[in-house]
Amino acid sequence: MSHVSAQKSALASSALAPPAAGPEPCELSLVVPAFDEEPNLRLLYERVVAVFGARSGWELVLVDDGSRDGTARVMRSLALADPRVVAVFFEKNCGQTAALAAGVREARGNRIATLDADLQNDPADLPALLALLEGHDAVVGYRLRRRDAFVRRASSRFANWVRNRISGDHIRDTGCSLKVFRAEVLRTIPWFEGMHRFLPTLLRYQGFRVIEAPVGHHPRHAGQSKYGIRNRAWRAFKDLLAVRWMRGRMIRSSVREVLRAR
């Protein structure tokens, strides 16, 4: 196993433990994986501050997934200037699931929001999703009007159909990263490579309450997408088969009675 593969396995192979002792928990953690997103991060930070700046008890957890540009430099600058920014740095590129898992591990919020660093997700949608979280365990966004090329939209629709057929679930938009979770729920599921695509389905398998809500979508502000049909179709399909296998092997015992004599 290579050093990078070993890192992936160590970062995302099991349920996540709560964060280590340290600063007091906050109300909301926004977790953002970033790979070569130097031109976008400062503007993302400004948009988050515009939405949540007046509120207390939030943090922005940025995870540098071994970027080759100035992403780490911008993250370090933001974290030193604003204590609400937490910067996590990978030694090497480990993938989106590993970056997301690392961000969730460091998050101290009672609620955790996830979003992309490329500004296609709008932080302004988060307050509405957080309001819907009351009475549920997760709220996942689906993009009403995608600002992507036709081929990308068509391949995404087909992928959603295949995933729902094989997984036995129904999620409108598995590729939308804009989601909010109760933190304790998100830490109960197993984390392994590729599972960021299936978080809502894995939660539903465990009996948690997951709902969907419409969100906006914007053209990428700068940089290039890291995903395409060629580099993710086969990998995503293999991950989907793993999720299907997990569903078939889940323990579904029904306890009739528990007696403890005192």
C-alpha positions in Angstrom: 0.0 0.0 0.0 1.4 3.4 -0.9 1.9 6.2 1.6 -1.1 8.2 0.2 -3.3 5.1 0.2 -2.4 4.4 3.8 -3.2 8.1 4.6 -6.6 7.7 3.0 -7.3 4.6 4.9 -6.3 6.1 8.2 -8.3 9.2 7.7 -11.6 7.8 6.4 -12.0 4.1 7.4 -14.2 4.3 10.4 -16.7 6.4 12.4 -15.2 9.6 13.6 -14.5 10.4 17.2 -15.6 13.7 18.7 -12.9 16.5 18.6 -10.2 16.4 21.2 -10.5 18.6 24.3 -9.8 22.2 23.6 -11.9 25.4 22.9 -15.6 25.3 23.8 -18.0 23.8 21.2 -19.7 26.3 19.0 -23.2 26.3 17.3 -22.1 25.8 13.7 -19.1 24.5 11.8 -18.8 25.1 8.0 -16.5 22.4 6.6 -14.9 23.1 3.2 -12.4 20.8 1.5 -10.1 22.7 -0.9 -7.7 21.5 -3.6 -6.1 24.2 -5.8 -8.7 26.8 -4.9 -6.4 29.8 -4.2 -8.5 32.4 -6.2 -11.7 31.4 -4.5 -11.0 31.1 -0.8 -10.8 34.7 0.3 -14.1 35.5 -1.5 -15.7 32.4 0.0 -14.6 33.6 3.4 -16.1 37.1 2.7 -19.4 35.5 1.7 -19.5 33.4 4.8 -18.9 36.4 7.0 -21.6 38.4 5.1 -24.1 35.6 6.0 -22.9 34.6 9.5 -20.7 37.4 10.7 -23.2 39.0 13.0 -24.0 35.7 14.7 -21.8 34.3 17.4 -20.7 30.7 17.7 -19.6 29.7 14.2 -16.4 28.6 12.6 -15.1 28.0 9.1 -13.0 24.8 8.8 -10.9 24.8 5.7 -9.0 21.7 4.7 -6.2 21.9 2.2 -6.1 18.6 0.3 -2.4 18.9 -0.7 -2.9 21.8 -3.1 -0.2 22.7 -5.6 -1.0 26.4 -5.8 -1.3 29.1 -3.0 -4.3 27.6 -1.3 -2.4 26.8 1.9 -0.9 30.3 2.0 -4.4 31.9 1.8 -5.8 29.6 4.4 -3.0 30.4 6.8 -3.5 34.1 6.3 -7.3 33.8 7.0 -6.8 31.7 10.1 -4.2 34.1 11.5 -6.4 37.1 10.9 -9.7 35.6 12.1 -9.9 33.1 15.0 -13.2 31.8 13.6 -11.2 30.2 10.7 -9.6 26.8 11.3 -7.0 25.7 8.8 -6.2 22.0 8.3 -3.3 21.0 6.0 -2.7 17.7 4.4 0.8 16.6 3.6 -0.3 15.2 0.3 -3.5 14.9 -1.8 -5.8 12.4 -0.2 -9.1 13.0 -1.8 -12.4 14.7 -1.0 -13.7 12.1 1.4 -10.5 12.2 3.5 -10.6 16.0 3.5 -14.2 16.1 4.5 -13.6 13.5 7.3 -10.6 15.6 8.6 -12.7 18.7 8.7 -15.6 17.0 10.5 -13.0 15.6 13.0 -11.8 19.1 13.8 -15.2 20.7 13.8 -16.6 21.8 17.2 -20.0 22.8 16.1 -23.2 21.1 17.3 -24.3 21.4 13.7 -22.0 20.9 10.7 -22.5 22.3 7.2 -20.5 21.1 4.2 -20.0 23.1 1.0 -17.5 23.3 -1.9 -14.7 25.9 -2.1 -15.4 26.9 -5.7 -18.3 29.3 -4.9 -20.8 27.3 -6.9 -22.5 26.6 -3.5 -24.0 29.8 -2.0 -23.5 30.2 1.8 -26.6 32.4 1.7 -28.7 29.2 1.3 -27.4 27.8 4.7 -29.7 29.6 7.1 -32.8 28.2 5.4 -31.3 24.6 5.5 -30.4 25.1 9.2 -34.0 26.1 10.0 -35.2 22.9 8.3 -32.8 20.9 10.4 -35.0 21.3 13.5 -36.7 17.9 13.9 -34.4 16.2 11.4 -30.9 14.8 11.4 -29.7 16.1 8.0 -30.9 18.4 5.3 -29.3 17.9 1.9 -29.5 20.5 -0.9 -30.5 19.8 -4.5 -29.6 22.4 -7.2 -32.6 23.9 -8.9 -30.8 25.4 -11.8 -27.3 24.0 -12.4 -24.8 26.4 -13.9 -22.8 23.6 -15.6 -22.3 22.5 -19.2 -25.0 20.2 -20.7 -22.8 17.1 -20.7 -22.0 17.5 -17.1 -25.7 18.0 -16.2 -26.8 15.0 -18.3 -24.1 12.7 -16.8 -25.1 13.8 -13.4 -28.8 13.0 -14.0 -27.9 9.6 -15.3 -25.6 9.0 -12.3 -28.3 10.0 -9.8 -30.7 7.5 -11.5 -28.2 4.7 -11.3 -27.3 5.4 -7.7 -30.9 5.5 -6.6 -31.7 2.3 -8.4 -28.8 0.3 -6.9 -28.8 1.9 -3.5 -32.6 1.6 -3.0 -32.7 5.2 -1.9 -34.0 8.4 -3.6 -31.8 11.5 -3.5 -32.4 14.1 -6.2 -28.9 15.4 -6.4 -26.1 13.3 -4.9 -23.5 15.6 -6.3 -24.6 18.7 -4.4 -22.2 19.4 -1.5 -24.4 21.9 0.3 -25.7 19.9 3.3 -26.3 20.4 7.0 -26.1 17.7 9.7 -26.4 17.3 13.4 -22.8 16.7 14.4 -23.3 13.6 16.5 -25.2 11.9 13.7 -22.6 12.6 11.1 -19.9 11.0 13.4 -21.8 7.7 13.7 -21.4 6.5 10.1 -18.4 4.7 8.7 -16.0 6.8 6.7 -14.0 5.3 3.9 -12.8 6.5 0.4 -15.6 7.7 -1.8 -18.3 7.8 0.9 -18.8 11.6 0.7 -21.2 10.9 -2.3 -23.4 8.7 -0.2 -23.7 10.4 3.2 -27.5 10.9 3.0 -28.1 7.3 2.0 -25.8 5.9 4.7 -27.6 8.0 7.3 -31.0 6.7 6.1 -29.7 3.1 6.3 -29.1 3.8 10.0 -32.6 5.1 10.5 -31.8 8.8 10.6 -34.2 11.5 9.3 -32.9 13.0 6.1 -34.8 15.6 4.0 -34.0 17.5 0.9 -34.3 21.2 0.1 -33.7 23.3 -3.1 -30.6 25.5 -3.2 -29.0 27.8 -5.7 -26.0 27.2 -7.9 -23.5 29.5 -9.5 -20.9 29.2 -12.2 -17.4 28.4 -11.0 -15.8 31.7 -10.0 -12.2 30.7 -10.9 -10.1 27.6 -11.4 -11.0 24.3 -12.9 -13.3 21.5 -11.8 -11.4 18.5 -10.3 -14.1 16.0 -11.5 -15.1 14.8 -14.9 -16.9 11.8 -16.4 -13.7 9.9 -17.1 -12.0 10.3 -13.7 -15.0 9.5 -11.5 -17.6 7.3 -13.3 -15.9 3.9 -12.6 -14.7 4.8 -9.2 -18.1 6.1 -8.2 -19.8 2.9 -9.5 -17.4 0.7 -7.4 -18.2 2.9 -4.3 -21.9 2.4 -5.1 -21.6 -1.4 -5.1 -19.9 -1.1 -1.7 -22.8 0.9 -0.4 -25.2 -1.7 -1.8 -23.2 -4.5 -0.1 -23.4 -2.6 3.2 -27.1 -2.3 2.9 -27.5 -6.0 2.3 -25.3 -6.9 5.3 -26.8 -4.6 7.9 -28.0 -6.1 11.1 -31.7 -5.7 11.5 -32.5 -7.5 14.7 -35.7 -6.8 16.6 -35.4 -7.0 20.4 -38.5 -8.3 22.0 -37.7 -7.6 25.6 -34.8 -6.6 27.9 -35.0 -7.7 31.5 -32.5 -6.4 34.2 -33.2 -7.7 37.6 -32.3 -5.3 40.4 
